């Protein structure tokens, strides 16, 4: 594992922890009333960069129930949302905003919307760098 990948992973984890309350403010308002829940088993599968991220943190990929229907609800979906901490979920579970969530973001105060959008972009940039192992150590994040 490269030193740079470990730095990227630690920064990404910190951003996920710090941003989770902001994101959950939107999901708590929108998701409970949804009739077509996005959190399906097939969407919660770990991708290559998710596995690189967890490995760089020294964390094993959580085991999944292979017998569950891919179209069924995610096994980590609890009555109040995901039972996994945001930093350990597949990244798709953080960056994906359905149309109702996007509308809630657009309808929120502009400063809040910009803050959420900026942190999501920063996380997406870091996530993309995981596979390349590239990270400018001098660039402030």
C-alpha positions as CSV (number, residue, x, y, z in Angstrom):
1,X,0.0,0.0,0.0
2,X,1.3,3.4,-0.9
3,X,1.8,6.1,1.7
4,X,-0.2,8.5,-0.6
5,X,-3.2,6.1,-0.7
6,X,-3.2,5.9,3.1
7,X,-3.2,9.7,3.3
8,X,-6.1,9.9,0.8
9,X,-8.1,7.3,2.7
10,X,-7.6,9.0,6.0
11,X,-8.7,12.4,4.6
12,X,-11.7,10.8,2.9
13,X,-12.7,9.1,6.1
14,X,-12.5,12.4,8.0
15,X,-14.6,14.2,5.4
16,X,-17.2,11.4,5.6
17,X,-17.4,11.7,9.3
18,X,-17.6,15.5,9.3
19,X,-20.1,15.7,6.5
20,X,-22.4,12.9,7.7
21,X,-24.6,15.2,9.9
22,X,-25.1,17.6,7.0
23,X,-26.1,14.8,4.6
24,X,-28.3,13.2,7.2
25,X,-30.2,16.4,7.6
26,X,-31.4,16.0,4.1
27,X,-31.9,12.2,4.2
28,X,-33.9,12.4,7.5
29,X,-36.3,14.9,5.8
30,X,-36.7,13.1,2.5
31,X,-36.1,9.3,2.9
32,X,-38.7,8.3,5.5
33,X,-41.5,9.3,3.2
34,X,-40.1,7.6,0.2
35,X,-42.2,4.9,-1.5
36,X,-39.4,3.6,-3.7
37,X,-36.3,3.3,-1.5
38,X,-33.0,3.7,-3.3
39,X,-31.1,1.6,-0.7
40,X,-31.2,-1.8,-2.5
41,X,-28.8,-4.6,-1.9
42,X,-27.3,-4.3,-5.4
43,X,-26.4,-0.6,-4.8
44,X,-24.5,-1.3,-1.6
45,X,-21.9,-3.5,-3.2
46,X,-18.3,-2.5,-2.7
47,X,-16.4,-1.4,-5.8
48,X,-12.6,-1.5,-6.4
49,X,-12.0,2.0,-5.0
50,X,-14.1,1.1,-1.9
51,X,-11.9,-1.9,-1.2
52,X,-8.7,0.1,-1.8
53,X,-10.0,2.8,0.6
54,X,-10.9,0.2,3.4
55,X,-7.6,-1.6,2.8
56,X,-5.6,1.7,3.2
57,X,-7.4,2.2,6.5
58,X,-6.6,-1.4,7.6
59,X,-10.3,-2.2,7.7
60,X,-11.8,-5.4,6.2
61,X,-14.6,-5.2,3.7
62,X,-17.8,-5.9,5.7
63,X,-19.3,-9.3,4.8
64,X,-22.5,-9.2,2.8
65,X,-25.3,-11.7,2.7
66,X,-24.8,-13.3,-0.7
67,X,-28.3,-15.0,-0.5
68,X,-30.2,-11.7,-0.5
69,X,-32.0,-10.6,-3.6
70,X,-30.1,-7.8,-5.4
71,X,-33.4,-6.0,-5.9
72,X,-34.4,-6.2,-2.3
73,X,-33.7,-3.6,0.4
74,X,-30.1,-3.3,1.5
75,X,-29.3,-5.5,4.5
76,X,-27.9,-2.5,6.4
77,X,-31.1,-0.6,6.1
78,X,-32.6,0.0,9.5
79,X,-35.7,1.8,10.6
80,X,-33.7,5.1,10.9
81,X,-31.6,4.6,7.8
82,X,-28.3,2.8,7.3
83,X,-26.9,1.1,10.4
84,X,-23.3,1.3,9.1
85,X,-21.3,4.5,9.8
86,X,-21.0,6.6,6.7
87,X,-17.2,6.2,6.5
88,X,-17.5,2.4,6.1
89,X,-20.3,2.3,3.5
90,X,-19.7,1.9,-0.2
91,X,-19.0,5.4,-1.5
92,X,-22.0,5.3,-3.8
93,X,-24.2,5.3,-0.6
94,X,-22.8,8.8,0.2
95,X,-22.6,10.5,-3.2
96,X,-25.9,9.3,-4.8
97,X,-28.7,11.8,-4.4
98,X,-32.0,10.8,-5.9
99,X,-34.3,13.5,-7.4
100,X,-36.2,14.2,-4.2
101,X,-32.9,14.6,-2.3
102,X,-31.6,16.9,-5.1
103,X,-34.7,19.0,-4.9
104,X,-34.3,19.3,-1.1
105,X,-30.7,20.4,-1.7
106,X,-31.8,23.0,-4.3
107,X,-34.6,24.2,-2.0
108,X,-32.3,24.7,1.0
109,X,-30.5,27.9,1.8
110,X,-27.9,28.6,-0.8
111,X,-25.0,28.6,1.7
112,X,-26.0,25.2,3.0
113,X,-26.4,23.8,-0.5
114,X,-23.0,25.1,-1.6
115,X,-21.3,23.6,1.5
116,X,-22.9,20.2,0.9
117,X,-22.0,20.3,-2.8
118,X,-18.4,21.3,-2.1
119,X,-17.8,18.5,0.4
120,X,-19.4,15.9,-1.9
121,X,-17.1,17.2,-4.7
122,X,-14.0,17.0,-2.5
123,X,-14.9,13.5,-1.4
124,X,-15.5,12.4,-5.0
125,X,-12.2,13.9,-6.0
126,X,-10.4,12.0,-3.3
127,X,-12.3,8.8,-4.1
128,X,-11.2,9.1,-7.7
129,X,-7.6,9.5,-6.6
130,X,-7.6,6.2,-4.6
131,X,-7.2,4.0,-7.7
132,X,-4.3,6.1,-8.9
133,X,-2.6,6.5,-5.6
134,X,-2.0,10.1,-6.5
135,X,-2.3,12.9,-4.0
136,X,-0.5,16.2,-4.0
137,X,0.8,16.4,-0.4
138,X,1.3,20.1,-0.7
139,X,-2.2,20.9,-1.9
140,X,-4.5,22.0,1.0
141,X,-7.7,20.1,1.3
